[in-house]
């Protein structure tokens, strides 16, 4: 049985490597957005939105506020400044910063796909995998 398990592991590894090397499977990378791509309204589908302006202003309306436990505890309604910077060689290739807008300043990431990008922040316990996601409206 142990030899069968090792054989199955070897086959799985070989198939996985072949799929990645031929391009059939790709490692996920978030979309490469520019600041111009961020301009517009991003919504959570439940009344919360972030409106990014080309002049660097951001307006939050009804953006959900979460406690460390993951429980929602209100909403943000504020105006501040935003900046998108590219990080080289790190697991988070982009850093979205929001300043002067209550506690929205840290923890925002870019996700989704090029066609359907998202802005999100992790909520709850670090290993919960739960996110608060906003999508760009067209």
Secondary structure, DSSP 4 states (H G I P E B T S, - for coil): -HHHHHHHHHHHHHHHHHHHHHTSS---------HHHH-EEEE-SSS-EEEE-TTSEEEEEEEEEE-TTS-EEEEEEEEEEEEEEEPSSSS-SEEEEEESSTT-SS-EEEEE-SSSEEEEEE-SSTTS--EEEEEE--
